[in-house]
């Protein structure tokens, strides 16, 4: 499908090619606007409604659904009743809907909202804007994931006898989140093959104990090979190769060095290893996985999660079964096309199982385990989410197993935007916050010239942290609060319309397929078949 680049009702416009999430295919940190997520990072729940109230009326044309995607699902509503822990003796409002959730096997991790970030790892954009990402997520009570290879690419980290002895960047990321952590949310640290070899788990266990959740990684929706970053320094490329990474082209080759000096070669790509390449059977993978989990538990980790990508049905079944059997706390399944900091573009366009199909099968497989009396691991769905409507659909698609929705690029946009604004309003901070603008673009200045005017939720953040601490809160974190405010209010409204006042009351009956193909592929009933039998009974009474 070709997604529209602009929405006249909301006043949003995509700079690049629009996709189902409402984001552009290429999201820039220096973007001056103004997709729906970008606007929401300034104005919060204001962006739920048509602009120019009193001068306009609006009508949706999004009622014809072609193909199989989350857009081809419709959200159901009810005209009576109320489900959830609410006082039904009084009339209820959408603000009565609770979005608090939790996940975990033995020890529950509480979250104020069912949103979490994707893995923000060794890509430099994650490091540059981490203060905004971490502070923002901690303030709203959402988990954040420190992605793979953070220790390995840190030039200040130290490895002795194959084990990490100093990891300043990893510590910075954890400590920044913990500054505003108040018991809701979590800091999750992901490990890939190199992290395992470098002893990241042992380092975390000794320094932070059970304050962090440790995450094993099988893959992601953007690619089916290991992680990559791009570096522009020959010296840094050599450092990474010495750390054991594949660096392409090889910085040790004389011809490559000469090409770099002459300007023909301008950058190097660092690649990670693939996991389980020495295994060839189901039993071997199972045993290796269980051994890894048991080892982490012996180190003292009480909470362990798994992240997997958009592999086929066998790998999906293995992830669900292994994670359930090992009593993991969370399983994140990232469908195609999940976002990336750096992945081969042809791979992103053509590999893997699309999100809706992966998530539909995850529900089917989880239900199969549950029917046998097995505990099913709590799940998080990822792969192209940025709108409250699709978040609701995904929660319903995986109900009752899905506790969280994982968003990568959508949760990064407010960090970029807030940092750019802070760099203009406080030029002395521009280098620290990585601001990219010299002046406020018209899409921002129309709302004001101060942070208090520009960000609709500024005062909410200030109330939470206090006026004295507010000067330390990055504006990127304020922007994350604004985005979460919009997503939360939108989700509350959709839940209220379905008479569901807590997340645990959402079921698959709250969504319907907009075409027969979507019904066939997802198992979600066609919209006019839902409750059709009940309707006919009413008519025949």
Secondary structure, DSSP 8 states (H G I E B T S, - for coil): ----SEETTTTEE-SS-B-TTSSBSS--TT----SHHHHHHHHGGGGGS-SSTTT------TT---SSSGGGEEE---SS--BSSS-TTS---GGG-B--EEE-SSS-EEESSSEEEEEE-SSHHHHHTHHHHHHHHHHHT-EEEE-TTTTTT-TT-EEETTEEEE-HHHHHHHHHHHHH--SSS-EEEEE-HHHHHTTHHHHHHHHHGGGSEEEEE--BTTBSS--EEEE--HHHHHHHHHTT-EEES-TTSHHHHHHHHHTS---EEEE---SSTT--SHHHHHHHHHHHHHHHHHHT-S-EEEEE-S--HHHHHHHHHHHHHTT-SEEEEE-BS---SS--HHHHHHSS-BHHHHHHHHHHHHHHHHHTT-----EEEESS--SHHHHHHHHHHTTTTEEEEEESHHHHHHHHHHHHHHHHHTGGGHHHHT---SS--HHHHTT-SSHHHH-TTHHHHHHHH-HHHHTTS-HHHHHHHHHHHHHHHHHHHHHHHTTB-BGGG--GGGEEESSHHHHHHH---BTTTTTHHHHHHHHH-
